[in-house]
Amino acid sequence: MSNDVIAAWDRIESRMRLHPPAYPVPPGASDELIAEVEAEFGFLLPADLRTLWRRCGGPVGPLTPEGEVLLGVRQTLDTYHLLKHPGAWETKWIPFTADEPDDPFSGTFIDAVTGLIGSWNRQDFSQLYDVDSTLTGYLTEVADELR
């Protein structure tokens, strides 16, 4: 699956080079930073998210017509801690997009156990999408929308 993430991200980056986004595309995160994040989370990240972050450490966007921004690695940690409410947020849900990287209200997350994605917002309404919703699928849709 990680090769599919790379292919989808390459398409997104190619399109962004033609039409620069509000944020320039930053370099990928180092393996050391990813390991630090995993240590802080206390669990391994999904392989697809690690692959994406090695290509782009974020933030970048907006990626979607709704204005979602790919969060930076550190912003992901901040957003995770903001959302982590007992009973309302699953421990292994990792937010990777937000409407606003520095003061997020809503976005998309990936479940570290299943690799499925879903939507979140700060009103404690978060849900997984259907069983076929993955990071690869999300990035592919973004690449298609950027055409």
Disulfide bonds with the S-S distance in Angstrom:
none
